[in-house]
Amino acid sequence: MDLGLSGRVYVLTGASRGLGFATAQGLVADGAKVVISSRDPERVAAAVERLGAGNAAGVAADLADPDAPQRLIDEATGRFGRLDGALLSVGGPPPGTAGRVTDEQWRSAFESVFLGAVRAARTVAGALGSGGAIGLVLSTSARMPIPNLGISNGLRPGLVGVAKDMSDEYGPRGIRVFSLLPGRIFTDRNRELFAATGDAERAQAEAEAAVPLGRLGEPAEFGRVAAFLLSPAASYLTGLTVPVDGGALRAL
């Protein structure tokens, strides 16, 4: 199936590795151009090299910085001449129960995870025309709390609500907004969470046992779903949350 991605241009944040990078690979494979960002300039440069300089540009940026979204938009339009959408991912906040993390940890996470994503989505929407799409990479914690990830459990559901609200507001302009809920996918983030338990092998085995498909997902499996949802092939999908979790969520 032709996804209609050829010649289109997308901004992806938190995309020097993991799920964002896998999505960039999927977009580029179908003919799109991408601008990727993360806070680490060396990782950004390495990711651009892997994607191919003719297909990708990179910007070292932190979404907690109010100027970051416009910098990414300017890079997309300046380098590739247009902007068709964005995949916004800000990474995971630090572990800890909701009652034990500090005020400062809550504030810092709110600035980057919540307000940073809202600001970026609002700014990108202002630069998009009809046919544009914005995806927020969240977590299955938006629907089902994950033990010891209190900040994520608190902030992700709110972002689902924001995405739904924005889909209503921007829909009349032909702009789609949606959320993706990755589950246990074998990224560096999940490796870190497994290691933090003190027994990474056991933690991974327990995570796999909780997935009906009996395994962790691969980043490319998420990337293909995200690329489809951003593409014109998904032109009648907006305001929805899409779990990519191997069936782990039990809600209908």
N, C-alpha and C positions, 0 to 999 in steps of 0.2 A: 504494500500500500504506500502510495506517495503521500507523505505527511505535509507537503507544501512548504517545507522549510528552506528550500534553496534561495539564497540571497537574503534571507532574513537575519536580523541582528538582535542578540539578546545579551543582557547584563546578568552576571551570576555572582553573587557575593558568597564569601566563605567557600570559594571554589578552587583553591589551589590543591585540594586533595578531597578524599571522601566522596560524599554524595553529590556535592556541587560539581566536582571535577568529573565524576561519572556522567552527570547530565550534560556537561560541556562536551564530552566525548560523543555522546549520543546526538547532540545537536549538530556538531561539526560533521559527523559521519553522514548526515542527511543533507549537507550543503549549507548549513547556517554559519554565520560568523558570531564570535562571542567576545565579550569583554569580561574577564574574570578578576576577582579581587579577593584578598585576604589581608591580614595584618602583617604578614611576613613577606618582605620583598623578595627574598631569595626563593621561597617556595612559589611565589607568583611567577617569577622569571622561569623557573624550572617547568612549571605547568604550561606556560605559554610555549616553551620549546617543544614539549611533548605534543601539544596540539597542532603546532606548526604556525610560524609567524604570520603566514598569509591568512590563517583562519582565526587567529586570536590576538588579543591585546590584553595587557595586564596593568592593574593599578593596585598599589599597596594602599589599603584603606581600612578604616575601622568604622562600622556603622554607628558607633557612639559619637562620632564626629559629625556635627550637623551639616558640614560641607561635603561629606563623602558621596551622598547620592548624586548630587549635581556633577561632581567630578567624573563619576562613572558614566553618566548620560553624555557629558561633553566628549569623553573619550570615544564612546560608541558612535556618536554622530560625526565627530571630527575624523575618526579613523575609517569608519565604514559607511558613513553617509545617512544612517537611519537608525531607528530604534523600534523594535517590535514587541519587546517584553522583557521580563526579568524573573529570575528565580532568586528569592531572598532567603538566605540562611545565615544565621549568626552564631552557630555553634551551640554547645551545651553549657549551661551554668554549672558552678561547682556542686559536688555532691553534698548531701547533708539533709537531715529532716527539716521540715518547715519550721519547727519549733526551736531548732538549734542553730541554724545559720544566723549570722549577725545582721544588724541593720545595714551595715556597709555592704555586705554581700548582696542583700536584697536591692539596695539602691543601684549598685553597679550593674547587676543583672537586668534591672528594669531599664536602665539607660541603654544598654546594648541589645538585650534580647527583645524587649518589648518596644520601647520608644524608638530605638534605632530601626526596627523593622517597619513600624507604622510610618515613620518619617520617610523611609526609603520608598515604601509603596505609594504614599501620597505624592512624592516628588516624581517618581516614574510615571504614575498615572497622568500627571500634568503634561508629560512629554509624549504620551502615546496618542495615536489616532485610532479610528475604528479598526478592529481586528487585533488589537494589542492584548497581551495577557500577562498577568502577574501571579506567580505562585509563591506561597510561603511554605518553607520547609520547617515543619514543627516536630511533633513526636506523638506516638500513641499515648503519651501521658496527657494529651489534651482530652482523651476520653476515659482513661483508666490510670489512676496514679501509679507511679513506679516507686518502689521502696527506695528511700534514701536520696530521692531527687526532688526534695520539697519545693525548691525554687521553680524547677521546670513544671511540676504539678500545679503550681500557682499561676504561672504566667502563660503557659501554652493555651489553656482553654480560653483565656481572654483574647489571644491572637486569632483563634478560630472565629470568635465573635466579631472581631474587627474585620477579618477577611469577608465574612458574610455581609456585614454592613457595607463594606466598600463595593462588593459585587452588586448590591442594590443601587448604590449611588452612581457607579460608573457604567452599569449595564446599558443605560440609554445612550451612552456614547460609543457603544460597541466594544467596550473593554471588559474582559473577563478577569475575575479574581477567584482564586481557589487555594486550598491548603492541602499539603501532603503530610501524611503521618507515618514516617518510617518507624518500623519496629526494630527488632534485633538484626541489624545488618552489620556485616563484619568490616567495620571501619576502625580507624585509630581510636575514635571516641569510645567505642565499645570495648576495644582492647584495654584502654585505660580503666574503664569501669570494672572490667573483669579483674584486672590486676589489683585494683584498690580493695578488693574483698580479701586479699591475702592468699587466695587459692584460685588463680585464674582458670586453670583447667576445669576445676569443679564448677565454677561459676558459668563457664561457657556450656558445659554439659547440661546444667540445670536450665539455662536459657533455651538451648536447643530442644529440651524435653517439653517445654511449654509451647512450642510452635507446632501446629498440626502437620506442617510439611516436614518436620523432624530435623530442621537444619536452620542455620543462620542464612540470611539473604546475602547476595553479592551486590556491591555498589552498582554494577552495571544493570542489575535487575531494577533497581530504583531509577537509575538514569534513563532507562528506556521509557518508563511510565511518565516521568517528569517531562521528557522531550515530547512525548505524544500530547500531554495536556497543554503544553505551551504552543503547540503547532496549530495551524489552521484546520487540521483534521479533527480537532476537538472543539470546533467553533460553537457548539451548542451546549457546552459544559461550563457552568459558572456557579459560584456560591457553594460548592460542594467540598467535602473533606474526603480525601482518598487514602485509606490505610494501605501501606505497602509493608506487610508484616507477616506474610505466610499464613494468615488466618488466626494469629494470636489473639486479637481482640475478640471478645465473646459477644459484644453487642450486635444486634441485628442492623 
